[in-house]
Amino acid sequence: MSQLAKVPSTTKVARKRKWRGDNGWGYAFIAVALVVFAMFTAYPVVSAFIISFQEYRPLGSVFIGFENYVNTFSDALFWKSIRNTIVYTVLTVPFTLFLSFAVAILILPLKKRTQTAFKAIYYLPAVASGVALSVVWLWIFDPMPSGILNKLLHVFGLSNMNWLGASSTAMFSLVLMAWLSSHGTSIIIYLAALLGIDESYYEAADLDGANFLKKLWYIVIPFLKPTTLFLLVTGVIGSFQVFQNAYLMTGGGPDNATTMVGLLIFNNAFKYFEFGKAAAQSLILAAIIASISFIQFKFFGKNIEY
């Protein structure tokens, strides 16, 4: 019996082998990513969930149950920020996808070096600082006659407009900024997907006498469904989290006409120090984004081969 006791069990031997060789190195490499994820993603999410049920205080928070959620759902400004965010998303995401797709189609027939040059040009604004780009757009939307857009209005005999200071034009100004801002990432992704389509499909379409529009409808668009779905989902997520444009350009004004959900959460947390309410609103926003993403995969993810 003593000799049998010294023989290691099969399970223990398997565990030792599991942590040796390539498996051990694999766990060692992903350990760094797991630690970073735990520190900067998992821990903040868990903390936000706990704080959302508290009246947060630096020296001892008070548990208040669902009061932060009740106050959020009864807050008219929260629903207005949701509406503003939805309007911004509906006006920006579809146009951004269409514009990126159109530019990628135009770049596709060019030579490889020319394609690379155009991809670099279109992606270059994404490298620039968002604050620097906002300063440029503030100059474009300058309400004085020296503003670029107002100079353009003068050409057509129209008077100056306070683009960012009027409720009727503030949201349109942010949408216009999103339309004309960098779409380099989407263009590069679309172009990569276009280059992945086998030339034999186009050759067969040429034999059948298909024109450009038929090739676009029956070949290109079906093959780009997974790419379009990916860009649609990520675009909606990004637009629902928009913060920088509203914060730097309008501050949420005038009359909260450009207050997005992200800006509202920021103001509640770091301006009014209502951390519990801000945490509750951030979790509600996460639930909204997750629901919209699920709906997109459910209805637009049909008949897609990855």
KEZA-701349 format. One record per residue: residue number from 1; x, y, z of N, C-alpha, C in turn. Coordinates in Angstrom, 2 decimals, decimal comma. Atoms other than C-alpha are relative to their C-alpha. Layout:
<lobas>
 num     npx     npy     npz    capx    capy    capz     cpx     cpy     cpz
 NUM       X       Y       Z       X       Y       Z       X       Y       Z
...
</lobas>
This chain:
<lobas>
 num     npx     npy     npz    capx    capy    capz     cpx     cpy     cpz
   1    0,82   -1,21    0,00    0,00    0,00    0,00    0,86    1,26    0,00
   2   -0,87   -1,18   -0,05    2,86    2,37    0,77    0,60    0,31   -1,36
   3   -0,55   -0,21    1,34    4,32    1,85   -2,72   -1,05    0,58   -0,94
   4    1,07   -0,53    0,85    0,96    2,46   -4,38   -0,29    1,45    0,33
   5    0,26   -1,40   -0,40    0,56    5,67   -2,40    0,99    0,94   -0,61
   6   -1,03   -0,86    0,57    3,79    6,98   -3,86   -0,21    0,24   -1,49
   7    0,23   -0,16    1,44    2,55    6,51   -7,44   -0,99    1,12   -0,22
   8    0,92   -1,13    0,21    1,01    9,82   -8,60   -1,20   -0,41   -0,84
   9    1,20    0,31    0,75   -2,52    9,66   -9,90    0,08    0,57   -1,41
  10    0,01   -0,45    1,39   -3,30   10,15  -13,61   -0,39    1,46   -0,09
  11    0,45   -1,40    0,02   -5,06   13,43  -12,85    1,12    0,95    0,37
  12   -1,10   -0,87   -0,42   -2,07   14,90  -11,02    1,07    0,09   -1,07
  13   -1,00   -0,01    1,07    0,30   13,86  -13,81   -0,46    0,86   -1,16
  14    0,54   -0,81    1,10   -2,00   15,44  -16,41    0,08    1,49    0,32
  15   -0,07   -1,41   -0,39   -2,10   18,69  -14,42    1,42    0,52   -0,08
  16   -1,40   -0,43    0,08    1,69   18,82  -14,17    0,42    0,20   -1,44
  17   -0,34   -0,14    1,42    2,06   18,25  -17,91   -0,67    1,21   -0,63
  18    0,76   -1,13    0,54   -0,57   20,89  -18,56    0,74    1,32    0,20
  19   -0,69   -1,25   -0,31    1,57   23,56  -16,93    1,44    0,01   -0,50
  20   -1,33    0,03    0,57    4,74   22,50  -18,72   -0,05    0,23   -1,50
  21   -0,11   -0,14    1,45    5,94   23,18  -22,24   -0,80    1,17   -0,54
  22    0,71   -1,09    0,70    3,81   25,23  -24,65   -1,22    0,47    0,78
  23    1,18   -0,41   -0,77    0,73   25,19  -22,43    0,36    1,00    1,10
  24   -0,43   -0,92   -1,06    2,60   26,83  -19,59    0,34    1,37   -0,52
  25   -0,33   -1,29    0,61    4,00   29,53  -21,85   -1,26    0,73   -0,47
  26    1,26   -0,63    0,44    0,53   30,12  -23,28   -0,73    0,69    1,13
  27    0,65   -0,60   -1,16   -0,97   30,71  -19,85    0,79    1,20    0,52
  28   -0,83   -1,12   -0,46    1,97   32,95  -18,97   -0,23    1,24   -0,85
  29    0,20   -1,14    0,89    1,42   35,14  -22,03   -1,39    0,63    0,20
  30    1,34   -0,58   -0,15   -2,35   35,53  -21,56   -0,21    0,54    1,41
  31    0,15   -0,50   -1,36   -1,84   36,20  -17,85    0,12    1,52    0,05
  32   -0,16   -1,46    0,03   -0,68   39,73  -18,65   -1,29    0,67   -0,46
  33    1,25   -0,57    0,51   -3,80   40,44  -20,70   -1,13   -0,17    1,01
  34    1,04    0,23   -1,00   -6,01   38,91  -18,00    0,13    0,96    1,17
  35   -0,21   -0,94   -1,10   -4,44   41,09  -15,31   -0,45    1,40   -0,41
  36    0,41   -1,32    0,49   -4,93   44,22  -17,42   -1,51    0,08   -0,11
  37    1,47    0,04    0,12   -8,54   43,19  -18,17   -0,65    0,08    1,37
  38    0,58    0,00   -1,35   -9,23   42,54  -14,50    0,12    1,37    0,66
  39   -0,24   -1,29   -0,67   -7,73   45,87  -13,37   -0,79    1,14   -0,64
  40    0,53   -1,17    0,69   -9,11   48,21  -16,03   -1,37   -0,22   -0,64
  41    1,32    0,25    0,56  -12,34   46,51  -17,19   -0,91   -0,68    1,02
  42    0,87    0,77   -0,90  -13,72   43,88  -14,81   -0,21    0,74    1,33
  43    0,13   -0,68   -1,29  -12,99   45,77  -11,57   -0,85    1,29   -0,10
  44    0,87   -1,18    0,11  -14,48   49,12  -12,79   -1,46   -0,34   -0,22
  45    1,39    0,38    0,24  -17,62   47,35  -14,04   -0,66   -0,47    1,28
  46    0,54    0,48   -1,27  -18,13   45,54  -10,73   -0,17    1,16    0,99
  47    0,09   -1,16   -0,90  -17,43   48,76   -8,81   -1,18    0,89   -0,38
  48    1,13   -0,82    0,45  -19,92   50,69  -10,96   -1,33   -0,64    0,39
  49    1,22    0,71   -0,38  -22,55   48,02  -10,30   -0,30    0,19    1,48
  50    0,18   -0,16   -1,44  -22,01   48,29   -6,54   -0,37    1,45    0,33
  51    0,23   -1,42   -0,30  -21,89   52,11   -6,54   -1,40    0,43   -0,45
  52    1,31   -0,40    0,51  -25,14   52,29   -8,54   -1,11   -0,19    1,02
  53    0,98    0,21   -1,06  -26,98   51,08   -5,42    0,35    0,79    1,26
  54   -0,45   -0,75   -1,16  -25,28   53,59   -3,14   -0,09    1,50   -0,26
  55   -0,27   -1,44    0,04  -25,15   57,26   -2,35    1,48    0,12    0,35
  56   -1,45    0,13   -0,16  -21,41   57,42   -2,89    0,56    1,15    0,81
  57   -0,72   -0,97   -0,81  -19,28   59,18   -0,30    1,44   -0,50    0,15
  58   -1,40    0,44   -0,11  -15,46   59,14   -0,09    0,29   -0,73    1,30
  59   -0,28    0,59   -1,31  -15,57   58,21    3,61   -1,20   -0,80    0,51
  60    1,11    0,84   -0,44  -18,42   55,73    3,71   -1,26    0,25   -0,79
  61    1,19   -0,14    0,82  -21,16   55,25    1,13   -1,21   -0,60    0,71
  62    1,25    0,44   -0,61  -24,79   54,65    2,04   -0,80   -0,80   -1,02
  63    0,80    0,83    0,90  -26,85   51,84    0,49   -1,41    0,58   -0,09
  64    1,32   -0,60    0,20  -30,03   53,29   -1,04   -0,85   -0,83   -0,95
  65    0,80    0,88    0,85  -31,25   50,37   -3,15   -0,09    0,50   -1,43
  66    0,22   -0,36    1,40  -32,78   51,23   -6,54   -0,32    1,48   -0,18
  67    0,36   -1,42    0,08  -33,15   54,94   -5,81    0,67    0,71   -1,17
  68   -0,69   -0,62    1,13  -30,52   55,95   -8,39   -0,66   -0,36   -1,33
  69    0,68    0,42    1,23  -32,32   53,94  -11,07   -1,36    0,67   -0,13
  70    1,31   -0,66    0,03  -35,71   55,37  -10,10    0,15    1,47   -0,37
  71   -0,23   -1,40    0,33  -34,33   58,91  -10,23    0,40    0,18   -1,45
  72   -0,43   -0,09    1,39  -32,74   58,22  -13,60   -1,20   -0,11   -0,94
  73    1,14    0,21    0,89  -35,95   56,91  -15,19   -1,05    1,11    0,12
  74    0,94   -1,11   -0,17  -37,91   59,87  -13,81    0,62    1,34   -0,38
  75   -0,71   -1,23    0,35  -35,34   62,40  -15,03   -0,27    0,34   -1,47
  76    0,33   -0,40    1,38  -36,55   64,30  -18,13    1,27    0,22   -0,82
  77   -1,25   -0,25    0,73  -32,98   65,26  -19,04    0,62   -1,31   -0,49
  78   -0,54    1,30    0,44  -31,97   61,58  -19,20   -0,70   -0,46   -1,28
  79    0,73    0,43    1,20  -34,72   60,81  -21,72    0,30    0,92   -1,18
  80   -0,38   -0,91    1,09  -33,81   63,91  -23,71    1,38   -0,37   -0,54
  81   -1,32    0,41    0,46  -30,19   62,74  -23,83   -0,07   -1,29   -0,81
  82    0,22    1,22    0,78  -31,38   59,33  -25,04   -0,51    0,35   -1,38
  83    0,55   -0,41    1,29  -33,40   60,99  -27,77    1,06    0,67   -0,86
  84   -1,07   -0,65    0,76  -30,47   63,19  -28,79    1,00   -1,02   -0,54
  85   -0,96    1,03    0,42  -28,19   60,15  -28,93   -0,56   -0,83   -1,14
  86    0,63    0,78    1,07  -30,67   58,20  -31,07   -0,02    0,80   -1,30
  87    0,00   -0,85    1,21  -31,05   61,12  -33,48    1,39    0,09   -0,60
  88   -1,39   -0,07    0,47  -27,28   61,48  -33,72    0,41   -1,31   -0,66
  89   -0,37    1,31    0,54  -26,88   57,74  -34,34   -0,66   -0,24   -1,35
  90    0,74    0,24    1,24  -29,58   57,54  -37,01    0,52    0,87   -1,14
  91   -0,47   -0,92    1,04  -28,17   60,54  -38,88    1,45   -0,25   -0,42
  92   -1,43    0,12    0,30  -24,50   59,58  -38,72    0,41   -1,40   -0,48
  93   -0,50    1,36    0,29  -24,05   55,78  -38,83   -0,32   -0,44   -1,43
  94    0,27    0,45    1,38  -25,91   54,96  -42,11    0,78    0,78   -1,05
  95   -0,73   -0,81    0,98  -24,33   57,87  -43,97    1,49   -0,32    0,02
  96   -1,41    0,35   -0,13  -20,88   56,98  -42,65    0,31   -1,32   -0,71
  97   -0,19    1,29    0,68  -21,25   53,39  -43,87   -0,09    0,16   -1,51
  98    0,15   -0,21    1,44  -22,48   54,52  -47,28    1,19    0,73   -0,58
  99   -1,13   -0,77    0,50  -19,69   57,07  -47,68    1,27   -0,85   -0,02
 100   -1,20    0,86   -0,06  -16,99   54,59  -46,61   -0,05   -1,05   -1,10
 101    0,16    1,00    1,06  -18,37   51,95  -48,98    0,24    0,61   -1,38
 102   -0,17   -0,66    1,30  -18,51   54,42  -51,89    1,46    0,33   -0,27
 103   -1,42   -0,34    0,17  -14,92   55,59  -51,33    0,81   -1,26   -0,25
 104   -0,72    1,26    0,21  -13,70   51,98  -51,08   -0,23   -0,53   -1,42
 105    0,29    0,43    1,37  -15,43   51,17  -54,40    0,81    0,82   -1,00
 106   -0,76   -0,87    0,91  -13,71   54,15  -56,03    1,49   -0,31    0,04
 107   -1,42    0,30   -0,13  -10,29   53,13  -54,70    0,34   -1,36   -0,59
 108   -0,25    1,39    0,38  -10,65   49,46  -55,67    0,67   -0,17   -1,37
 109   -0,62    0,25    1,31   -9,78   49,72  -59,42    1,42    0,55   -0,14
 110   -1,31   -0,63    0,12   -6,60   51,70  -58,73    1,13   -1,00    0,23
 111   -1,15    0,86   -0,23   -3,11   50,22  -58,65    0,30   -0,10    1,49
 112   -0,24    0,28   -1,40   -1,80   48,82  -55,40    0,67    1,16    0,72
 113   -0,68   -1,14   -0,64    0,55   51,73  -54,68   -0,94    1,18    0,19
 114    0,96   -1,10   -0,11   -2,19   54,24  -55,38   -1,02   -0,29    1,08
 115    0,91    0,38   -1,09   -4,56   52,32  -53,11    0,62    0,28    1,36
 116   -0,70   -0,22   -1,27   -1,98   52,45  -50,34    0,08    1,48    0,34
 117   -0,08   -1,44   -0,22   -1,55   56,19  -50,80   -1,34    0,57    0,46
 118    1,32   -0,49   -0,38   -5,30   56,83  -50,60   -0,40   -0,49    1,39
 119    0,31    0,51   -1,33   -5,68   54,58  -47,56    0,73    0,80    1,07
 120   -0,77   -0,81   -0,96   -2,93   56,53  -45,80   -0,61    1,39    0,15
 121    0,58   -1,36   -0,04   -4,54   59,86  -46,73   -1,30    0,01    0,80
 122    1,29    0,03   -0,69   -7,98   58,85  -45,50    0,14   -0,37    1,47
 123   -0,17    0,41   -1,39   -6,63   57,29  -42,31    0,75    1,03    0,83
 124   -0,83   -0,97   -0,70   -4,37   60,21  -41,44   -0,75    0,81    1,05
 125    0,70   -0,76   -1,05   -7,05   62,26  -39,60   -0,26   -0,80    1,27
 126    0,24    0,81   -1,20   -7,62   59,32  -37,24    1,19    0,03    0,94
 127   -1,20   -0,08   -0,82   -4,05   59,75  -36,01    0,05    1,32    0,77
 128   -0,05   -1,33   -0,61   -4,56   63,43  -35,19   -0,80    0,02    1,30
 129    0,68   -0,14   -1,28   -5,70   64,51  -31,74   -1,43    0,48   -0,22
 130    1,39   -0,42    0,09   -9,45   64,82  -31,28   -0,20    1,43    0,43
 131    0,10   -1,39   -0,45   -8,96   68,08  -29,44    0,43    0,95   -1,11
 132   -0,48   -0,85    1,10   -6,97   69,53  -32,36   -1,05    0,07   -1,12
 133    1,03    0,00    1,03   -9,67   68,47  -34,82   -1,21    0,84    0,44
 134    1,13   -0,79   -0,50  -12,34   70,04  -32,60    0,29    1,49   -0,10
 135   -0,37   -1,41    0,13  -10,43   73,33  -32,58   -0,17    0,47   -1,44
 136    0,19   -0,34    1,41  -10,41   73,29  -36,38   -1,48    0,17   -0,32
 137    1,44   -0,09    0,27  -14,15   72,63  -36,45   -0,63    1,20    0,71
 138    0,48   -1,21   -0,65  -14,74   75,43  -33,95    0,27    1,22   -0,88
 139   -0,31   -1,09    0,93  -13,05   77,74  -36,46   -0,95   -0,04   -1,19
 140    0,93    0,13    1,13  -15,25   76,36  -39,25   -1,39    0,50    0,40
 141    1,34   -0,38   -0,46  -18,42   76,91  -37,17   -0,02    1,37    0,68
 142   -0,06   -1,33   -0,63  -17,31   80,36  -35,97   -1,21    0,83   -0,41
 143    1,20   -0,78    0,34  -20,50   82,49  -35,74    0,29    1,37   -0,61
 144   -0,36   -1,29    0,58  -18,59   85,60  -36,82    0,13   -0,11   -1,52
 145   -0,15    0,04    1,47  -18,28   86,56  -40,52    1,28   -0,69   -0,46
 146   -1,26    0,65    0,38  -14,74   85,11  -40,47   -0,12   -1,52   -0,01
 147    0,18    1,44    0,00  -16,14   81,60  -39,96   -0,11   -0,55   -1,42
 148   -0,03    0,58    1,36  -15,67   79,27  -42,95   -1,41   -0,20   -0,55
 149    1,35    0,25    0,48  -19,31   78,22  -43,18   -0,77    1,30   -0,23
 150    0,68   -1,28    0,20  -20,54   81,79  -42,76    0,53    0,71   -1,25
 151   -0,53   -0,55    1,26  -18,19   82,90  -45,55   -0,68   -0,66   -1,19
 152    0,69    0,71    1,07  -19,81   80,22  -47,69   -1,43    0,49   -0,16
 153    1,36   -0,55    0,07  -23,24   81,57  -46,80   -0,02    1,36   -0,68
 154   -0,07   -1,33    0,62  -22,14   85,06  -47,85    0,06   -0,10   -1,52
 155   -0,08    0,19    1,46  -21,39   83,71  -51,33   -1,39   -0,11   -0,60
 156    1,37    0,16    0,49  -25,08   82,83  -51,67   -0,92    1,09    0,51
 157    0,78   -1,14   -0,44  -26,21   86,12  -50,15   -0,76   -0,23    1,30
 158    0,68    0,30   -1,26  -27,22   84,62  -46,77    0,76    0,63    1,16
 159   -0,61   -0,64   -1,17  -26,55   86,10  -43,33    0,70   -1,03    0,88
 160   -0,73    0,88   -0,92  -24,39   84,70  -40,52   -0,96   -0,89    0,78
 161    0,76    0,91   -0,85  -25,59   81,75  -38,48    0,86   -0,40    1,19
 162   -0,68    0,45   -1,22  -24,70   80,79  -34,93   -0,15   -1,53    0,05
 163    0,14    1,43    0,23  -24,09   77,15  -35,79   -0,08   -0,80    1,29
 164   -0,07    0,77   -1,22  -23,22   75,85  -32,34   -0,79    0,63    1,15
 165    0,69   -0,71   -1,07  -25,15   78,42  -30,29   -1,50    0,03   -0,14
 166    1,45    0,01    0,20  -28,65   77,86  -31,68   -0,52   -1,43    0,07
 167    0,56    1,34   -0,17  -30,86   74,91  -30,79   -0,36   -0,64   -1,33
 168    0,43    0,54    1,29  -32,00   74,55  -34,40    1,15   -0,53   -0,84
 169   -1,14    0,40    0,84  -28,49   74,07  -35,81    1,11   -0,72    0,75
 170   -1,10    0,59   -0,78  -26,34   72,73  -32,95    0,16   -1,49   -0,29
 171   -0,08    1,43    0,27  -27,20   69,05  -33,50    0,44   -0,26   -1,43
 172   -0,41    0,16    1,39  -26,87   69,41  -37,27    1,50    0,26   -0,15
 173   -1,43   -0,30    0,08  -23,42   70,91  -36,74    0,84   -1,19    0,45
 174   -0,72    1,18   -0,45  -22,27   67,87  -34,76   -0,13   -1,15   -1,00
 175    0,19    1,04    1,01  -23,76   65,56  -37,38    0,86    0,27   -1,23
 176   -0,83   -0,37    1,13  -22,02   67,46  -40,16    1,47   -0,27    0,29
 177   -1,37    0,29   -0,41  -18,76   67,17  -38,25    0,29   -1,49   -0,09
 178   -0,19    1,46    0,09  -19,25   63,39  -38,02    0,02   -0,47   -1,45
 179    0,03    0,38    1,42  -20,08   63,15  -41,74    1,34    0,25   -0,67
 180   -1,21   -0,42    0,71  -16,93   64,96  -42,81    1,28   -0,34    0,76
 181   -1,20    0,40   -0,75  -14,58   63,53  -40,19    0,59   -1,26   -0,58
 182   -0,75    1,14    0,52  -12,24   60,61  -40,61   -0,85   -1,26   -0,07
 183    0,64    1,30    0,19  -13,71   57,40  -42,04    1,05   -1,01   -0,46
 184   -1,08    0,82    0,52  -10,32   55,86  -42,70   -0,09   -1,46    0,40
 185    0,08    1,39   -0,46  -10,85   52,74  -40,58   -1,04   -0,78   -0,78
 186    1,06    0,69    0,74  -14,15   51,85  -42,26    0,38   -0,20   -1,46
 187   -0,42    0,11    1,40  -12,69   52,53  -45,71    1,00   -1,13   -0,17
 188   -1,01    1,05    0,08   -9,71   50,26  -45,07   -0,64   -1,39    0,17
 189    0,66    1,29   -0,23  -11,94   47,46  -43,74   -0,83   -0,39   -1,21
 190    0,81    0,28    1,19  -14,32   47,74  -46,69    0,90   -0,39   -1,18
 191   -0,91    0,28    1,11  -11,42   47,78  -49,15    0,62   -1,38    0,14
 192   -0,54    1,34   -0,23   -9,90   44,67  -47,57   -1,03   -1,07   -0,35
 193    1,06    0,95    0,33  -13,25   42,90  -47,89   -0,22   -0,08   -1,51
 194    0,17   -0,01    1,46  -13,57   43,96  -51,54    1,13   -0,76   -0,68
 195   -1,14    0,71    0,59  -10,09   42,65  -52,32   -0,08   -1,51    0,27
 196    0,13    1,41   -0,31  -11,10   39,33  -50,76   -1,01   -0,74   -0,87
 197    0,97    0,65    0,90  -13,82   38,67  -53,35    0,73   -0,60   -1,19
 198   -0,69    0,70    1,10  -12,67   36,12  -55,93   -0,37    0,62   -1,35
 199    0,20   -0,61    1,32  -12,23   37,51  -59,44   -0,90   -0,86   -0,89
 200    0,80    0,88    0,85  -14,04   34,48  -60,90   -1,47    0,41   -0,01
 201    1,40   -0,45   -0,05  -17,38   35,93  -59,77   -0,23    1,15   -0,99
 202    0,12   -1,09    0,96  -16,78   39,10  -61,78    0,10   -0,50   -1,44
 203   -0,15    0,56    1,35  -15,65   37,07  -64,80   -1,28   -0,70   -0,44
 204    1,27    0,65    0,34  -18,82   34,97  -64,67   -1,09    1,02   -0,27
 205    0,99   -1,06    0,22  -20,89   38,15  -64,38    0,22    0,67   -1,35
 206   -0,29   -0,58    1,32  -19,12   39,59  -67,45   -0,51   -0,89   -1,12
 207    0,49    0,94    1,03  -19,98   36,46  -69,43   -1,52    0,06   -0,13
 208    1,45   -0,11    0,02  -23,62   36,91  -68,47   -0,48    1,39   -0,41
 209    0,36   -1,35    0,44  -23,52   40,56  -69,59   -0,46    0,91    1,12
 210    0,41   -0,83   -1,13  -23,97   42,05  -66,11    0,74    1,33   -0,02
 211   -0,63   -1,31   -0,07  -23,32   45,77  -65,77    0,51    0,26    1,42
 212   -0,60   -0,34   -1,30  -21,72   47,59  -62,84   -0,99   -0,12    1,14
 213    0,99    0,02   -1,07  -24,93   47,96  -60,84   -0,41   -1,42    0,38
 214    0,37    1,39   -0,29  -25,83   44,27  -61,17    1,13   -0,71    0,74
 215   -1,12    0,58   -0,74  -22,34   43,25  -60,08   -0,02    0,48    1,46
 216    0,04   -0,58   -1,35  -22,71   45,58  -57,12   -1,09   -0,65    0,84
 217    1,15    0,50   -0,75  -26,10   44,20  -56,14    0,08   -1,50    0,26
 218    0,03    1,46   -0,11  -25,60   40,49  -56,75    1,32   -0,63    0,47
 219   -1,30    0,56   -0,40  -21,89   40,05  -55,94    0,57    0,74    1,20
 220   -0,73   -0,77   -1,01  -20,39   42,86  -53,90   -0,78    0,09    1,31
 221    0,77   -0,21   -1,24  -23,18   43,62  -51,43   -0,21   -1,30    0,78
 222    0,12    1,24   -0,79  -23,88   39,95  -50,50    1,30   -0,44    0,66
 223   -1,27    0,42   -0,58  -20,19   39,24  -49,95    0,46    0,94    1,11
 224   -0,40   -0,97   -1,03  -19,82   42,38  -47,82   -0,96    0,06    1,17
 225    0,95   -0,01   -1,12  -22,70   41,55  -45,48    0,68   -0,15    1,36
 226   -0,66    0,09   -1,32  -20,43   40,36  -42,63    0,77    1,26    0,37
 227   -0,75   -1,24   -0,27  -18,24   43,46  -42,98   -0,94    1,13    0,35
 228    0,97   -1,06   -0,26  -21,25   45,77  -43,11   -0,62   -0,17    1,37
 229    0,58    0,25   -1,32  -22,77   44,11  -40,04    0,99    0,37    1,09
 230   -1,03   -0,35   -0,99  -19,49   44,48  -38,14    0,11    1,51    0,16
 231   -0,14   -1,46   -0,06  -19,17   48,17  -39,04   -1,28    0,65    0,53
 232    1,26   -0,54   -0,52  -22,86   48,76  -38,29   -0,06   -0,12    1,52
 233    0,06    0,22   -1,45  -22,64   47,24  -34,81    1,01    0,89    0,72
 234   -1,02   -0,84   -0,66  -19,38   48,99  -33,91   -0,31    1,49   -0,16
 235    0,37   -1,41    0,20  -20,65   52,26  -35,41   -1,09    0,45    0,95
 236    1,08   -0,35   -0,93  -23,83   52,21  -33,33    0,53    0,06    1,43
 237   -0,59   -0,03   -1,34  -21,85   51,36  -30,19    0,80    1,28    0,20
 238   -0,79   -1,22   -0,11  -19,45   54,22  -30,87   -0,85    1,26    0,08
 239    0,84   -1,20    0,00  -22,22   56,73  -31,57   -0,80    0,12    1,29
 240    0,70   -0,07   -1,28  -24,10   55,79  -28,39    0,93    0,40    1,13
 241   -0,98   -0,39   -1,02  -20,90   56,41  -26,45    0,65    1,34   -0,31
 242   -0,64   -1,24    0,42  -20,12   59,72  -28,16    0,04    0,98    1,17
 243   -0,19   -0,93   -1,11  -18,74   62,25  -25,72    0,83    1,21   -0,42
 244   -0,98   -1,04    0,27  -15,82   64,22  -27,08   -0,57    1,15   -0,81
 245    0,52   -1,06    0,86  -17,65   66,11  -29,83   -0,94    0,94    0,75
 246    0,96   -0,83   -0,73  -20,49   67,28  -27,61    0,68    0,80    1,11
 247   -0,68   -0,67   -1,12  -18,16   68,13  -24,72    0,84    1,18   -0,46
 248   -0,92   -1,04    0,46  -15,65   70,15  -26,71   -0,69    1,05   -0,87
 249    0,60   -0,93    0,97  -17,95   71,72  -29,32   -1,12    0,84    0,61
 250    1,17   -0,71   -0,50  -21,14   72,65  -27,45   -0,16   -0,07    1,51
 251    0,21    0,18   -1,42  -20,85   71,44  -23,87   -1,38   -0,53    0,34
 252    1,35    0,51   -0,20  -24,28   69,88  -24,34   -1,09    1,00   -0,31
 253    0,98   -1,05    0,28  -26,00   73,17  -25,12   -0,23    0,18   -1,49
 254    0,79   -0,86   -0,90  -27,83   75,20  -26,06   -1,29   -0,69    0,44
 255    1,23    0,58   -0,56  -30,75   74,18  -23,84    0,04   -1,53   -0,08
 256   -0,20    1,46    0,01  -29,33   70,63  -23,70   -0,39   -0,64   -1,34
 257    0,36    0,52    1,31  -30,00   70,24  -27,42    1,01   -1,02   -0,51
 258   -1,04    0,95    0,43  -26,74   68,31  -27,84    0,54   -0,81    1,17
 259   -0,43    0,81   -1,13  -26,53   66,60  -24,46   -0,21   -1,47   -0,33
 260    0,07    1,43    0,26  -25,72   62,96  -25,23    0,08   -0,76    1,33
 261   -0,01    0,80   -1,22  -25,92   60,12  -22,71    1,39   -0,01    0,63
 262   -1,36    0,02   -0,53  -22,13   59,94  -22,38    0,36    1,29    0,70
 263   -0,28   -1,29   -0,63  -21,90   63,64  -21,62   -0,80    0,17    1,28
 264    0,81   -0,09   -1,20  -24,75   63,42  -19,12    0,62   -0,81    1,14
 265   -0,66    0,83   -1,02  -22,99   60,59  -17,26    1,24    0,70    0,53
 266   -1,21   -0,72   -0,41  -19,76   62,59  -17,23   -0,35    1,17    0,92
 267    0,38   -1,15   -0,82  -21,51   65,69  -15,85   -0,47   -0,43    1,38
 268    0,50    0,45   -1,31  -23,29   63,74  -13,12    1,14   -0,47    0,90
 269   -1,08    0,56   -0,81  -20,06   62,08  -12,03    1,02    1,06    0,41
 270   -1,15   -0,87   -0,25  -17,44   64,81  -12,32   -0,35    1,48    0,10
 271    0,42   -1,39   -0,16  -19,47   68,02  -12,30   -0,91    0,16    1,22
 272    0,93   -0,07   -1,14  -22,25   67,30   -9,80    0,36   -1,02    1,08
 273   -0,50    0,98   -0,96  -20,40   64,43   -8,01   -1,10   -0,96    0,48
 274    1,03    1,00   -0,29  -23,46   62,17   -8,12    0,46   -1,32   -0,62
 275   -0,63    1,18    0,57  -21,39   59,04   -8,68   -0,95   -1,19   -0,07
 276    0,95    1,10    0,02  -24,16   56,61   -7,80   -0,96    0,10   -1,17
 277    0,92   -0,21    1,13  -26,54   58,12  -10,33    0,72   -0,18   -1,32
 278   -0,78    0,17    1,22  -23,81   58,25  -12,97    0,27   -1,47   -0,28
 279   -0,25    1,44    0,17  -22,98   54,57  -12,35   -1,26   -0,71   -0,48
 280    1,26    0,61    0,43  -26,65   53,62  -12,71   -0,28    0,32   -1,46
 281    0,24   -0,39    1,39  -26,94   55,57  -15,96    0,97   -0,70   -0,95
 282   -0,96    0,70    0,85  -23,78   53,96  -17,33   -0,41   -1,45   -0,20
 283    0,45    1,38    0,14  -25,17   50,48  -16,65   -1,25   -0,08   -0,86
 284    1,18   -0,04    0,87  -28,48   51,42  -18,26    0,43    0,18   -1,46
 285   -0,52   -0,19    1,36  -26,55   52,66  -21,30    0,61   -1,29   -0,53
 286   -0,59    1,28    0,43  -24,62   49,37  -21,41   -1,09   -0,99   -0,38
 287    1,11    0,91    0,31  -27,91   47,44  -21,34   -0,67    0,39   -1,32
 288    0,59   -0,46    1,26  -29,32   49,59  -24,17    0,87   -0,39   -1,18
 289   -0,92    0,35    1,08  -26,22   49,06  -26,31   -0,02   -1,50   -0,26
 290    0,03    1,45    0,16  -26,27   45,30  -25,65   -1,29   -0,44   -0,69
 291    1,29    0,36    0,62  -29,97   45,11  -26,60   -0,01    0,35   -1,48
 292   -0,03   -0,41    1,41  -29,46   47,05  -29,83    0,93   -0,91   -0,79
 293   -0,93    0,90    0,68  -26,46   44,90  -30,74   -0,63   -1,37   -0,24
 294    0,69    1,29    0,16  -28,50   41,73  -30,13   -1,02    0,06   -1,12
 295    1,00   -0,15    1,05  -31,29   43,04  -32,35    0,65    0,06   -1,38
 296   -0,71   -0,09    1,28  -28,81   43,89  -35,10    0,48   -1,36   -0,46
 297   -0,45    1,35    0,37  -27,29   40,40  -35,03   -1,18   -0,90   -0,33
 298    1,17    0,85    0,20  -30,77   38,85  -34,88   -0,62    0,23   -1,37
 299    0,74   -0,31    1,22  -32,27   40,66  -37,88    0,92    0,20   -1,21
 300   -0,91   -0,24    1,13  -29,23   41,61  -39,99    1,06   -1,09   -0,16
 301   -1,00    1,05    0,06  -27,12   38,54  -39,25   -0,48   -1,27   -0,69
 302    0,52    1,17    0,70  -29,31   36,15  -41,22    0,69   -0,18   -1,35
 303   -0,58    0,36    1,31  -27,89   34,36  -44,27    1,38    0,61   -0,20
 304   -1,37   -0,52    0,09  -24,38   35,53  -43,48    0,98   -1,15    0,31
 305   -1,03    1,01   -0,22  -21,41   33,22  -43,82    1,30    0,71    0,38
 306   -1,23   -0,63   -0,49  -18,31   34,17  -41,82    1,20   -0,83   -0,40
</lobas>
